């Protein structure tokens, strides 16, 4: 049956589309108002597809300090808020796809 392969293709597309959306939202939220900002972290946000894995996130070494803060710097989260914004739509689309695949 071609159904499992079709579902796999649709699943890959869903993950790719949602990763792209997450990347865009993360870039929109990567606005750092406290301290000096070069824009490097925002520009470093990438979506990387490798085999069965999609990774989205900033590539600067200091991005975790921006996200979580330090004892000298207040946190300026942008990764978690982006995830929170994108998650409901991703879950809804994934559920739809899984329900559709069960009917095939």
Backbone torsions as a table, in degrees:
resi	resn	phi	psi	omega
1	UNK	NA	144.0	-180.0
2	UNK	-86.0	-11.2	-175.2
3	UNK	-55.5	-50.0	-179.3
4	UNK	-59.2	-39.9	179.0
5	UNK	-65.4	-41.6	179.4
6	UNK	-62.5	-42.9	178.8
7	UNK	-63.1	-41.0	179.5
8	UNK	-60.4	-44.0	178.9
9	UNK	-63.4	-44.4	179.1
10	UNK	-64.9	-38.6	179.0
11	UNK	-65.0	-45.5	177.8
12	UNK	-58.9	-42.7	178.8
13	UNK	-63.7	-43.3	179.2
14	UNK	-59.5	-48.1	-179.6
15	UNK	-63.1	-41.6	178.8
16	UNK	-62.9	-48.3	-179.3
17	UNK	-62.1	-43.5	-178.9
18	UNK	-69.1	-35.0	177.4
19	UNK	-64.6	-41.1	177.7
20	UNK	-63.1	-43.7	178.1
21	UNK	-62.1	-44.1	178.2
22	UNK	-60.2	-43.0	179.0
23	UNK	-59.7	-44.3	180.0
24	UNK	-64.9	-43.3	179.8
25	UNK	-66.3	-40.8	179.2
26	UNK	-61.0	-42.6	178.3
27	UNK	-63.9	-39.5	178.8
28	UNK	-63.8	-35.5	-177.4
29	UNK	-87.0	-10.2	-178.3
30	UNK	-82.8	63.9	177.5
31	UNK	-116.3	112.4	-174.5
32	UNK	-107.4	113.5	-173.8
33	UNK	-101.1	-13.5	-178.2
34	UNK	-99.5	115.4	-179.9
35	UNK	91.0	-169.5	-176.4
36	UNK	-82.7	130.8	-179.3
37	UNK	-125.7	127.5	179.5
38	UNK	-99.7	-15.9	-175.5
39	UNK	86.4	1.4	-176.4
40	UNK	-63.8	-40.9	-178.5
41	UNK	-65.9	-43.9	178.8
42	UNK	-59.9	-45.0	180.0
43	UNK	-68.1	-23.4	-176.1
44	UNK	-84.1	-7.5	-178.4
45	UNK	-67.4	123.8	-175.7
46	UNK	-132.6	155.6	170.0
47	UNK	-112.0	120.2	-178.7
48	UNK	-118.5	123.8	175.7
49	UNK	-102.6	125.2	177.6
50	UNK	-142.2	114.1	-177.4
51	UNK	53.6	-118.7	-177.5
52	UNK	-98.0	21.8	-173.5
53	UNK	-128.0	140.5	174.0
54	UNK	-122.1	127.5	179.2
55	UNK	-119.1	133.9	178.3
56	UNK	-127.7	133.2	175.6
57	UNK	163.8	173.5	179.3
58	UNK	-77.6	154.1	-177.9
59	UNK	-113.1	3.9	176.9
60	UNK	-78.5	144.8	-179.0
61	UNK	-61.5	-29.2	-173.8
62	UNK	-96.1	3.7	179.6
63	UNK	-55.0	-40.4	178.6
64	UNK	-60.7	-31.6	178.9
65	UNK	-69.0	-36.7	176.3
66	UNK	-65.8	-44.5	-177.5
67	UNK	-65.6	-45.7	-172.3
68	UNK	-104.6	-16.7	-177.0
69	UNK	80.9	173.8	176.1
70	UNK	-138.5	-178.2	178.0
71	UNK	-69.0	-17.8	179.4
72	UNK	-101.7	-9.4	-172.3
73	UNK	-142.0	131.9	177.8
74	UNK	-69.4	144.8	177.7
75	UNK	-65.1	143.3	174.9
76	UNK	-131.0	71.3	-173.3
77	UNK	-59.8	140.6	175.5
78	UNK	-141.2	-23.7	179.5
79	UNK	-77.8	-54.8	-178.6
80	UNK	-62.3	-42.9	177.1
81	UNK	-62.6	-34.4	177.4
82	UNK	-66.8	-44.3	177.5
83	UNK	-59.1	-44.6	-178.9
84	UNK	-61.7	-36.1	-179.9
85	UNK	-72.3	-39.6	-174.4
86	UNK	-84.4	-28.8	-173.0
87	UNK	-53.9	-47.5	-177.9
88	UNK	-59.0	-42.3	179.5
89	UNK	-66.4	-41.6	179.0
90	UNK	-60.9	-47.6	-179.6
91	UNK	-61.7	-42.1	-180.0
92	UNK	-62.3	-46.6	-179.4
93	UNK	-66.9	-39.0	179.0
94	UNK	-65.6	-43.8	178.2
95	UNK	-60.1	-44.2	178.8
96	UNK	-59.2	-45.3	-179.0
97	UNK	-64.5	-43.3	-179.9
98	UNK	-65.8	-42.1	177.9
99	UNK	-62.1	-41.9	178.9
100	UNK	-62.5	-41.5	-178.2
101	UNK	-67.7	-31.6	178.9
102	UNK	-70.1	-26.6	-179.9
103	UNK	-78.8	-18.7	-176.4
104	UNK	-76.5	NA	NA
